[in-house]
């Protein structure tokens, strides 16, 4: 059908593995990064986890 799948809403680095094997176009994890004590580290950890599977 041509849809691109976006995952949003409280996505954490622990959630990323749940989507393994699904062609996710975008993860939106604003609160996970914005609300973190160290936003830069939180963003890096999310990116590293995403890179394990895609």
N, CA, C, O and CB atoms as a CASP TS submission, in Angstrom:
PFRMAT TS
TARGET T0000
AUTHOR 0000-0000-0000
METHOD Language model
MODEL 1
PARENT N/A
ATOM      1  N   UNK     1       0.817  -1.198   0.000  1.00  0.00           N
ATOM      2  CA  UNK     1       0.000   0.000   0.000  1.00  0.00           C
ATOM      3  C   UNK     1       0.858   1.257   0.000  1.00  0.00           C
ATOM      4  O   UNK     1       0.338   2.354  -0.208  1.00  0.00           O
ATOM      5  CB  UNK     1      -0.928   0.001   1.198  1.00  0.00           C
ATOM      6  N   UNK     2       2.154   1.122   0.228  1.00  0.00           N
ATOM      7  CA  UNK     2       3.031   2.277   0.166  1.00  0.00           C
ATOM      8  C   UNK     2       3.167   3.054   1.456  1.00  0.00           C
ATOM      9  O   UNK     2       3.722   4.152   1.454  1.00  0.00           O
ATOM     10  CB  UNK     2       2.559   3.177  -0.872  1.00  0.00           C
ATOM     11  N   UNK     3       2.675   2.512   2.559  1.00  0.00           N
ATOM     12  CA  UNK     3       2.788   3.205   3.837  1.00  0.00           C
ATOM     13  C   UNK     3       4.211   3.149   4.366  1.00  0.00           C
ATOM     14  O   UNK     3       4.920   2.166   4.155  1.00  0.00           O
ATOM     15  CB  UNK     3       1.827   2.604   4.855  1.00  0.00           C
ATOM     16  N   UNK     4       4.626   4.205   5.053  1.00  0.00           N
ATOM     17  CA  UNK     4       5.870   4.219   5.807  1.00  0.00           C
ATOM     18  C   UNK     4       5.473   4.230   7.276  1.00  0.00           C
ATOM     19  O   UNK     4       4.658   5.052   7.694  1.00  0.00           O
ATOM     20  CB  UNK     4       6.785   5.461   5.430  1.00  0.00           C
ATOM     21  N   UNK     5       6.044   3.322   8.061  1.00  0.00           N
ATOM     22  CA  UNK     5       5.650   3.153   9.459  1.00  0.00           C
ATOM     23  C   UNK     5       6.491   4.053  10.357  1.00  0.00           C
ATOM     24  O   UNK     5       7.720   4.055  10.289  1.00  0.00           O
ATOM     25  CB  UNK     5       5.791   1.680   9.893  1.00  0.00           C
ATOM     26  N   UNK     6       5.800   4.814  11.195  1.00  0.00           N
ATOM     27  CA  UNK     6       6.432   5.677  12.181  1.00  0.00           C
ATOM     28  C   UNK     6       6.002   5.208  13.558  1.00  0.00           C
ATOM     29  O   UNK     6       4.824   4.939  13.791  1.00  0.00           O
ATOM     30  CB  UNK     6       6.062   7.175  11.954  1.00  0.00           C
ATOM     31  N   UNK     7       6.965   5.112  14.473  1.00  0.00           N
ATOM     32  CA  UNK     7       6.674   4.702  15.845  1.00  0.00           C
ATOM     33  C   UNK     7       6.859   5.927  16.732  1.00  0.00           C
ATOM     34  O   UNK     7       7.908   6.570  16.712  1.00  0.00           O
ATOM     35  CB  UNK     7       7.600   3.509  16.309  1.00  0.00           C
ATOM     36  N   UNK     8       5.833   6.239  17.505  1.00  0.00           N
ATOM     37  CA  UNK     8       5.892   7.417  18.361  1.00  0.00           C
ATOM     38  C   UNK     8       5.153   7.148  19.665  1.00  0.00           C
ATOM     39  O   UNK     8       4.310   6.255  19.744  1.00  0.00           O
ATOM     40  CB  UNK     8       5.296   8.645  17.645  1.00  0.00           C
ATOM     41  N   UNK     9       5.478   7.921  20.669  1.00  0.00           N
ATOM     42  CA  UNK     9       4.752   7.836  21.933  1.00  0.00           C
ATOM     43  C   UNK     9       5.480   7.084  23.014  1.00  0.00           C
ATOM     44  O   UNK     9       5.211   5.905  23.245  1.00  0.00           O
ATOM     45  CB  UNK     9       3.445   7.199  21.713  1.00  0.00           C
ATOM     46  N   UNK    10       6.401   7.750  23.678  1.00  0.00           N
ATOM     47  CA  UNK    10       7.081   7.147  24.819  1.00  0.00           C
ATOM     48  C   UNK    10       8.080   6.059  24.454  1.00  0.00           C
ATOM     49  O   UNK    10       8.331   5.156  25.252  1.00  0.00           O
ATOM     50  CB  UNK    10       6.076   6.586  25.744  1.00  0.00           C
ATOM     51  N   UNK    11       8.646   6.136  23.268  1.00  0.00           N
ATOM     52  CA  UNK    11       9.610   5.128  22.822  1.00  0.00           C
ATOM     53  C   UNK    11      10.893   5.243  23.638  1.00  0.00           C
ATOM     54  O   UNK    11      11.478   6.320  23.756  1.00  0.00           O
ATOM     55  CB  UNK    11       9.914   5.286  21.310  1.00  0.00           C
ATOM     56  N   UNK    12      11.314   4.117  24.195  1.00  0.00           N
ATOM     57  CA  UNK    12      12.573   4.069  24.945  1.00  0.00           C
ATOM     58  C   UNK    12      13.543   3.140  24.233  1.00  0.00           C
ATOM     59  O   UNK    12      13.160   2.411  23.318  1.00  0.00           O
ATOM     60  CB  UNK    12      12.338   3.599  26.412  1.00  0.00           C
ATOM     61  N   UNK    13      14.803   3.170  24.660  1.00  0.00           N
ATOM     62  CA  UNK    13      15.786   2.288  24.013  1.00  0.00           C
ATOM     63  C   UNK    13      15.430   0.818  24.224  1.00  0.00           C
ATOM     64  O   UNK    13      15.774  -0.025  23.396  1.00  0.00           O
ATOM     65  CB  UNK    13      17.199   2.567  24.557  1.00  0.00           C
ATOM     66  N   UNK    14      14.753   0.507  25.311  1.00  0.00           N
ATOM     67  CA  UNK    14      14.334  -0.871  25.569  1.00  0.00           C
ATOM     68  C   UNK    14      13.235  -1.329  24.604  1.00  0.00           C
ATOM     69  O   UNK    14      13.077  -2.525  24.363  1.00  0.00           O
ATOM     70  CB  UNK    14      13.846  -1.006  27.009  1.00  0.00           C
ATOM     71  N   UNK    15      12.490  -0.387  24.061  1.00  0.00           N
ATOM     72  CA  UNK    15      11.400  -0.703  23.127  1.00  0.00           C
ATOM     73  C   UNK    15      11.888  -1.020  21.716  1.00  0.00           C
ATOM     74  O   UNK    15      11.208  -1.724  20.968  1.00  0.00           O
ATOM     75  CB  UNK    15      10.429   0.451  23.068  1.00  0.00           C
ATOM     76  N   UNK    16      13.037  -0.516  21.356  1.00  0.00           N
ATOM     77  CA  UNK    16      13.507  -0.613  19.974  1.00  0.00           C
ATOM     78  C   UNK    16      13.516  -2.056  19.477  1.00  0.00           C
ATOM     79  O   UNK    16      13.088  -2.324  18.355  1.00  0.00           O
ATOM     80  CB  UNK    16      14.904  -0.019  19.852  1.00  0.00           C
ATOM     81  N   UNK    17      13.993  -2.978  20.292  1.00  0.00           N
ATOM     82  CA  UNK    17      14.104  -4.386  19.863  1.00  0.00           C
ATOM     83  C   UNK    17      12.749  -5.009  19.533  1.00  0.00           C
ATOM     84  O   UNK    17      12.688  -5.996  18.800  1.00  0.00           O
ATOM     85  CB  UNK    17      14.785  -5.209  20.950  1.00  0.00           C
ATOM     86  N   UNK    18      11.676  -4.450  20.060  1.00  0.00           N
ATOM     87  CA  UNK    18      10.341  -4.982  19.783  1.00  0.00           C
ATOM     88  C   UNK    18       9.948  -4.832  18.316  1.00  0.00           C
ATOM     89  O   UNK    18       9.051  -5.525  17.836  1.00  0.00           O
ATOM     90  CB  UNK    18       9.316  -4.288  20.659  1.00  0.00           C
ATOM     91  N   UNK    19      10.610  -3.939  17.617  1.00  0.00           N
ATOM     92  CA  UNK    19      10.277  -3.643  16.225  1.00  0.00           C
ATOM     93  C   UNK    19      11.246  -4.282  15.234  1.00  0.00           C
ATOM     94  O   UNK    19      11.185  -4.015  14.034  1.00  0.00           O
ATOM     95  CB  UNK    19      10.253  -2.152  16.013  1.00  0.00           C
ATOM     96  N   UNK    20      12.137  -5.124  15.744  1.00  0.00           N
ATOM     97  CA  UNK    20      13.105  -5.815  14.882  1.00  0.00           C
ATOM     98  C   UNK    20      12.358  -6.551  13.769  1.00  0.00           C
ATOM     99  O   UNK    20      11.362  -7.231  14.017  1.00  0.00           O
ATOM    100  CB  UNK    20      13.980  -6.813  15.710  1.00  0.00           C
ATOM    101  N   UNK    21      12.851  -6.405  12.549  1.00  0.00           N
ATOM    102  CA  UNK    21      12.244  -7.085  11.413  1.00  0.00           C
ATOM    103  C   UNK    21      11.119  -6.313  10.746  1.00  0.00           C
ATOM    104  O   UNK    21      10.602  -6.739   9.712  1.00  0.00           O
ATOM    105  CB  UNK    21      11.731  -8.398  11.848  1.00  0.00           C
ATOM    106  N   UNK    22      10.737  -5.194  11.317  1.00  0.00           N
ATOM    107  CA  UNK    22       9.691  -4.349  10.736  1.00  0.00           C
ATOM    108  C   UNK    22      10.383  -3.142  10.104  1.00  0.00           C
ATOM    109  O   UNK    22      11.230  -2.517  10.743  1.00  0.00           O
ATOM    110  CB  UNK    22       8.626  -3.902  11.824  1.00  0.00           C
ATOM    111  N   UNK    23      10.041  -2.806   8.876  1.00  0.00           N
ATOM    112  CA  UNK    23      10.716  -1.676   8.225  1.00  0.00           C
ATOM    113  C   UNK    23      10.208  -0.324   8.757  1.00  0.00           C
ATOM    114  O   UNK    23       9.371   0.330   8.135  1.00  0.00           O
ATOM    115  CB  UNK    23      10.511  -1.747   6.702  1.00  0.00           C
ATOM    116  N   UNK    24      10.727   0.065   9.899  1.00  0.00           N
ATOM    117  CA  UNK    24      10.329   1.335  10.519  1.00  0.00           C
ATOM    118  C   UNK    24      10.995   2.486   9.776  1.00  0.00           C
ATOM    119  O   UNK    24      12.197   2.449   9.515  1.00  0.00           O
ATOM    120  CB  UNK    24      10.710   1.365  12.032  1.00  0.00           C
ATOM    121  N   UNK    25      10.229   3.490   9.443  1.00  0.00           N
ATOM    122  CA  UNK    25      10.726   4.664   8.731  1.00  0.00           C
ATOM    123  C   UNK    25      11.272   5.699   9.717  1.00  0.00           C
ATOM    124  O   UNK    25      12.320   6.297   9.477  1.00  0.00           O
ATOM    125  CB  UNK    25       9.610   5.285   7.867  1.00  0.00           C
ATOM    126  N   UNK    26      10.558   5.906  10.826  1.00  0.00           N
ATOM    127  CA  UNK    26      10.957   6.908  11.822  1.00  0.00           C
ATOM    128  C   UNK    26      10.578   6.426  13.214  1.00  0.00           C
ATOM    129  O   UNK    26       9.493   5.882  13.420  1.00  0.00           O
ATOM    130  CB  UNK    26      10.295   8.281  11.526  1.00  0.00           C
ATOM    131  N   UNK    27      11.488   6.631  14.172  1.00  0.00           N
ATOM    132  CA  UNK    27      11.174   6.523  15.593  1.00  0.00           C
ATOM    133  C   UNK    27      11.126   7.945  16.130  1.00  0.00           C
ATOM    134  O   UNK    27      12.038   8.733  15.878  1.00  0.00           O
ATOM    135  CB  UNK    27      12.233   5.634  16.374  1.00  0.00           C
ATOM    136  N   UNK    28      10.079   8.279  16.865  1.00  0.00           N
ATOM    137  CA  UNK    28       9.976   9.588  17.501  1.00  0.00           C
ATOM    138  C   UNK    28      10.050   9.358  19.000  1.00  0.00           C
ATOM    139  O   UNK    28       9.177   8.726  19.595  1.00  0.00           O
ATOM    140  CB  UNK    28       8.647  10.339  17.094  1.00  0.00           C
ATOM    141  N   UNK    29      11.105   9.880  19.593  1.00  0.00           N
ATOM    142  CA  UNK    29      11.360   9.624  21.013  1.00  0.00           C
ATOM    143  C   UNK    29      11.667  10.931  21.739  1.00  0.00           C
ATOM    144  O   UNK    29      12.629  11.014  22.503  1.00  0.00           O
ATOM    145  CB  UNK    29      12.529   8.627  21.186  1.00  0.00           C
ATOM    146  N   UNK    30      10.854  11.937  21.498  1.00  0.00           N
ATOM    147  CA  UNK    30      11.102  13.258  22.063  1.00  0.00           C
ATOM    148  C   UNK    30      11.193  13.291  23.570  1.00  0.00           C
ATOM    149  O   UNK    30      12.147  13.837  24.122  1.00  0.00           O
ATOM    150  CB  UNK    30      10.044  14.179  21.635  1.00  0.00           C
ATOM    151  N   UNK    31      10.219  12.717  24.242  1.00  0.00           N
ATOM    152  CA  UNK    31      10.190  12.753  25.702  1.00  0.00           C
ATOM    153  C   UNK    31      11.356  11.975  26.306  1.00  0.00           C
ATOM    154  O   UNK    31      11.913  12.366  27.332  1.00  0.00           O
ATOM    155  CB  UNK    31       8.869  12.191  26.217  1.00  0.00           C
ATOM    156  N   UNK    32      11.716  10.871  25.657  1.00  0.00           N
ATOM    157  CA  UNK    32      12.826  10.062  26.147  1.00  0.00           C
ATOM    158  C   UNK    32      14.115  10.871  26.135  1.00  0.00           C
ATOM    159  O   UNK    32      14.940  10.745  27.040  1.00  0.00           O
ATOM    160  CB  UNK    32      12.984   8.788  25.300  1.00  0.00           C
ATOM    161  N   UNK    33      14.289  11.693  25.123  1.00  0.00           N
ATOM    162  CA  UNK    33      15.501  12.518  25.027  1.00  0.00           C
ATOM    163  C   UNK    33      15.336  13.793  25.843  1.00  0.00           C
ATOM    164  O   UNK    33      16.182  14.121  26.675  1.00  0.00           O
ATOM    165  CB  UNK    33      15.815  12.864  23.553  1.00  0.00           C
ATOM    166  N   UNK    34      14.246  14.507  25.601  1.00  0.00           N
ATOM    167  CA  UNK    34      14.018  15.798  26.259  1.00  0.00           C
ATOM    168  C   UNK    34      13.956  15.664  27.778  1.00  0.00           C
ATOM    169  O   UNK    34      14.465  16.523  28.498  1.00  0.00           O
ATOM    170  CB  UNK    34      12.728  16.425  25.747  1.00  0.00           C
ATOM    171  N   UNK    35      13.339  14.595  28.265  1.00  0.00           N
ATOM    172  CA  UNK    35      13.167  14.412  29.699  1.00  0.00           C
ATOM    173  C   UNK    35      14.333  13.737  30.398  1.00  0.00           C
ATOM    174  O   UNK    35      14.310  13.551  31.615  1.00  0.00           O
ATOM    175  CB  UNK    35      11.950  13.629  29.944  1.00  0.00           C
ATOM    176  N   UNK    36      15.346  13.373  29.636  1.00  0.00           N
ATOM    177  CA  UNK    36      16.489  12.673  30.225  1.00  0.00           C
ATOM    178  C   UNK    36      17.378  13.628  31.013  1.00  0.00           C
ATOM    179  O   UNK    36      17.454  14.820  30.719  1.00  0.00           O
ATOM    180  CB  UNK    36      17.306  11.978  29.136  1.00  0.00           C
ATOM    181  N   UNK    37      18.037  13.081  32.007  1.00  0.00           N
ATOM    182  CA  UNK    37      19.002  13.868  32.778  1.00  0.00           C
ATOM    183  C   UNK    37      20.139  14.341  31.872  1.00  0.00           C
ATOM    184  O   UNK    37      20.650  15.450  32.024  1.00  0.00           O
ATOM    185  CB  UNK    37      19.564  13.040  33.960  1.00  0.00           C
ATOM    186  N   UNK    38      20.522  13.483  30.931  1.00  0.00           N
ATOM    187  CA  UNK    38      21.569  13.815  29.966  1.00  0.00           C
ATOM    188  C   UNK    38      21.007  13.547  28.563  1.00  0.00           C
ATOM    189  O   UNK    38      21.153  12.441  28.042  1.00  0.00           O
ATOM    190  CB  UNK    38      22.891  12.976  30.231  1.00  0.00           C
ATOM    191  N   UNK    39      20.372  14.542  27.953  1.00  0.00           N
ATOM    192  CA  UNK    39      19.731  14.340  26.653  1.00  0.00           C
ATOM    193  C   UNK    39      20.684  13.862  25.556  1.00  0.00           C
ATOM    194  O   UNK    39      20.303  13.048  24.715  1.00  0.00           O
ATOM    195  CB  UNK    39      19.084  15.614  26.217  1.00  0.00           C
ATOM    196  N   UNK    40      21.900  14.358  25.564  1.00  0.00           N
ATOM    197  CA  UNK    40      22.862  13.939  24.538  1.00  0.00           C
ATOM    198  C   UNK    40      23.161  12.443  24.651  1.00  0.00           C
ATOM    199  O   UNK    40      23.216  11.738  23.643  1.00  0.00           O
ATOM    200  CB  UNK    40      24.167  14.753  24.660  1.00  0.00           C
ATOM    201  N   UNK    41      23.352  11.971  25.869  1.00  0.00           N
ATOM    202  CA  UNK    41      23.603  10.548  26.093  1.00  0.00           C
ATOM    203  C   UNK    41      22.369   9.718  25.723  1.00  0.00           C
ATOM    204  O   UNK    41      22.494   8.659  25.109  1.00  0.00           O
ATOM    205  CB  UNK    41      23.997  10.295  27.564  1.00  0.00           C
ATOM    206  N   UNK    42      21.197  10.193  26.090  1.00  0.00           N
ATOM    207  CA  UNK    42      19.960   9.474  25.764  1.00  0.00           C
ATOM    208  C   UNK    42      19.797   9.334  24.255  1.00  0.00           C
ATOM    209  O   UNK    42      19.411   8.270  23.770  1.00  0.00           O
ATOM    210  CB  UNK    42      18.739  10.199  26.362  1.00  0.00           C
ATOM    211  N   UNK    43      20.085  10.394  23.511  1.00  0.00           N
ATOM    212  CA  UNK    43      19.983  10.346  22.051  1.00  0.00           C
ATOM    213  C   UNK    43      20.986   9.356  21.475  1.00  0.00           C
ATOM    214  O   UNK    43      20.660   8.591  20.567  1.00  0.00           O
ATOM    215  CB  UNK    43      20.209  11.743  21.446  1.00  0.00           C
ATOM    216  N   UNK    44      22.201   9.371  22.000  1.00  0.00           N
ATOM    217  CA  UNK    44      23.230   8.437  21.525  1.00  0.00           C
ATOM    218  C   UNK    44      22.831   6.992  21.800  1.00  0.00           C
ATOM    219  O   UNK    44      23.001   6.126  20.942  1.00  0.00           O
ATOM    220  CB  UNK    44      24.581   8.742  22.189  1.00  0.00           C
ATOM    221  N   UNK    45      22.306   6.731  22.982  1.00  0.00           N
ATOM    222  CA  UNK    45      21.892   5.369  23.328  1.00  0.00           C
ATOM    223  C   UNK    45      20.760   4.881  22.419  1.00  0.00           C
ATOM    224  O   UNK    45      20.758   3.726  21.993  1.00  0.00           O
ATOM    225  CB  UNK    45      21.448   5.307  24.796  1.00  0.00           C
ATOM    226  N   UNK    46      19.808   5.754  22.124  1.00  0.00           N
ATOM    227  CA  UNK    46      18.731   5.394  21.196  1.00  0.00           C
ATOM    228  C   UNK    46      19.288   5.090  19.809  1.00  0.00           C
ATOM    229  O   UNK    46      18.927   4.092  19.187  1.00  0.00           O
ATOM    230  CB  UNK    46      17.690   6.525  21.111  1.00  0.00           C
ATOM    231  N   UNK    47      20.163   5.954  19.339  1.00  0.00           N
ATOM    232  CA  UNK    47      20.761   5.757  18.019  1.00  0.00           C
ATOM    233  C   UNK    47      21.535   4.447  17.966  1.00  0.00           C
ATOM    234  O   UNK    47      21.416   3.693  17.000  1.00  0.00           O
ATOM    235  CB  UNK    47      21.685   6.930  17.666  1.00  0.00           C
ATOM    236  N   UNK    48      22.322   4.174  18.993  1.00  0.00           N
ATOM    237  CA  UNK    48      23.094   2.928  19.041  1.00  0.00           C
ATOM    238  C   UNK    48      22.175   1.708  19.009  1.00  0.00           C
ATOM    239  O   UNK    48      22.466   0.726  18.326  1.00  0.00           O
ATOM    240  CB  UNK    48      23.972   2.890  20.303  1.00  0.00           C
ATOM    241  N   UNK    49      21.077   1.769  19.739  1.00  0.00           N
ATOM    242  CA  UNK    49      20.133   0.646  19.777  1.00  0.00           C
ATOM    243  C   UNK    49      19.457   0.463  18.416  1.00  0.00           C
ATOM    244  O   UNK    49      19.295  -0.664  17.950  1.00  0.00           O
ATOM    245  CB  UNK    49      19.066   0.871  20.877  1.00  0.00           C
ATOM    246  N   UNK    50      19.071   1.548  17.793  1.00  0.00           N
ATOM    247  CA  UNK    50      18.466   1.480  16.457  1.00  0.00           C
ATOM    248  C   UNK    50      19.453   0.877  15.460  1.00  0.00           C
ATOM    249  O   UNK    50      19.078   0.057  14.622  1.00  0.00           O
ATOM    250  CB  UNK    50      18.019   2.885  15.986  1.00  0.00           C
ATOM    251  N   UNK    51      20.700   1.286  15.557  1.00  0.00           N
ATOM    252  CA  UNK    51      21.719   0.787  14.627  1.00  0.00           C
ATOM    253  C   UNK    51      21.988  -0.711  14.782  1.00  0.00           C
ATOM    254  O   UNK    51      22.528  -1.330  13.865  1.00  0.00           O
ATOM    255  CB  UNK    51      23.010   1.552  14.826  1.00  0.00           C
ATOM    256  N   UNK    52      21.629  -1.300  15.906  1.00  0.00           N
ATOM    257  CA  UNK    52      21.783  -2.752  16.085  1.00  0.00           C
ATOM    258  C   UNK    52      20.873  -3.529  15.137  1.00  0.00           C
ATOM    259  O   UNK    52      21.207  -4.637  14.718  1.00  0.00           O
ATOM    260  CB  UNK    52      21.480  -3.148  17.540  1.00  0.00           C
ATOM    261  N   UNK    53      19.733  -2.952  14.804  1.00  0.00           N
ATOM    262  CA  UNK    53      18.704  -3.660  14.054  1.00  0.00           C
ATOM    263  C   UNK    53      18.480  -3.122  12.642  1.00  0.00           C
ATOM    264  O   UNK    53      17.913  -3.823  11.804  1.00  0.00           O
ATOM    265  CB  UNK    53      17.423  -3.603  14.806  1.00  0.00           C
ATOM    266  N   UNK    54      18.914  -1.894  12.362  1.00  0.00           N
ATOM    267  CA  UNK    54      18.695  -1.308  11.035  1.00  0.00           C
ATOM    268  C   UNK    54      19.974  -0.743  10.495  1.00  0.00           C
ATOM    269  O   UNK    54      19.992  -0.205   9.387  1.00  0.00           O
ATOM    270  CB  UNK    54      17.627  -0.223  11.082  1.00  0.00           C
TER
END
